[in-house]
Amino acid sequence: MAVTLILLAPPLLSAVLPAASVGWSVLALLGVTAVILGWVDGKTFRSSWSFPLTAGAAYFADMLLYFNEGTWIYLPVLVILAAIAGWLGDPKES
């Protein structure tokens, strides 16, 4: 589900939103998706690097498909956000 959302968000948002606001909207949606689903993953299972790295791999595919080369800088941010949210969601860690 998370990988599908991360992969399909950019083309779906670009089809619906005006061109001037698509970039920030996609960036915000990917960040919010990483945080919410990272927290749910940590709450449901436990905090680990499996979801953050999967989210990072999905964003890497997005980057190759839809974005220019300069957007690689968001990849570590997305992975770190998902990892922190998973750690905060883990009942044993917090």
Buried (B, 14 or more C-beta within 10 A) or exposed (E): EBBEBBBEBBEEBBEEBEEEEBBEBBBEBBBEBBBBBBBBBBBEEBBBEEBBEBBBBBBBEBBEEBBEEEBEEBBEBBBBBBBBBBBBBBEEEE
